[in-house]
């Protein structure tokens, strides 16, 4: 049962939507804005390898993925407004701490705190849109909320490049005044909403998932230095396997499941999550590899790198519209599969083109534009079709599960990239390592395309009166 303690006064949709979408944009931006700051952070905190630096990204993504669903359910029970304000407050405080971090490992720790705040505010913001805004505004508001996240992903490297020109610390410091403004606006405009009957989240399952993904990332990033047959790497892989198995056994037995097995029996949902996991791995790896190539091999500044990355993301909204128009005539799985193949094709073209001297217009730009077209076709299509086969009351949870797989994919992709790159010496060795990474992206993108072909094209959720063989009945 939904209780709205402050709905006796009219809700002003504009301020509510601005606060919720703005905070979600900040949280999404932080997933991508740090990529271009790697070189500057490494220069400030000397003596650390790429494997060490990768935890700035991986630590955030691991906790965000594992806590997104349980913290969302906790907010449902104790109050979504309360959860949103607490999450945003933690995110802002952790951002300030990141900006003041005295060393790499403290920065990684503060990034973990950021991730916890983001994992709380993100589902709470979507739930508030669905519960406190007028019914006639909800559909359009959800689209605006989703678009804010997509813009954050596209704009992250560009904004990061501009901020790093002053200092990498501005990448985090900029969140503080903007976040405080959204906090004040949210506190004044958003009414409370809660579901007192919501199940308690399964905290142990979330912890097991965190350990499983974190141990896998540890094994991948440290493999080149420790040795693939070393006790440390084999032990980390063993911990990952055992924790993953324990997560699946525990999942849902101590509270609301993080990953509902019944949802995975819906064909479109299961294949969409598989495609999202694989595509996100290739996306994260290729994005970071391209940035590292331009900064470490060509000597680009962070600002120049951000501007060089910008043309690819500009393709995303254009071809997202193209994909939406094609959806009425072409199966969604085929559209997504084509996008995955184009992303991989763009990576292959860059692998075949790059040389020791900077020649952005001929060596990177063509492949990057093709890759951007691929993202525009694949990512919105996968996101849109993932929950189409679910009943309406499971759509929000389904979206959170897809987001979880997206972040886990990013962790795997970044960790695999670090393992492939290693510590090459000399240009030829470096080019070989990057070429292998781009070809690996192509291989993973092909697997993502195969998974996308399994997506069942559905344009609307099944009716609640569906027979027992339909997804709506399976999930009750």
Secondary structure, DSSP 8 states (H G I E B T S, - for coil): -EE-TTTTS---HHHHHHHHHHHHHHHHHTTTTTGGGHHHHHHHSTT--HHHHHHHHHHHHHHHHHHHHHHHHHHHHH-HHHHHHHHHHHHHHHHHHHHT-SSHHHHHHHHHHHHHHHHHHHHHHHHHHHHHS-HHHHHHHHHHHHHHHHHHHHHHHHHHHHHHTT-TTHHHHHHHHHHHHHHHHHHHH----EETT---B-HHHHHHHHHHHHHHHHHHHHHHHH-TTSHHHHHHHHHHHHHHHHHHHHTTTSSB-SS-HHHHTSHHHHHHHHHHHHHHHHHHHHHHHHHHIIIIIS---HHHHHHHHHHHHHHHHHHHHHHHHHTTTS-HHHHHHHHHHHHHHHHHHHHHH--SS--HHHHTHHHHHHHHHHHHHHHHHHHHHHTTTS-GGGHHHHHHHHHHHHHHHHHHHHHHHHHHHTT--SHHHHHHHHHHHHHHHHHHHHHHHHHHTT----SS---TT--TTSHHHHT-
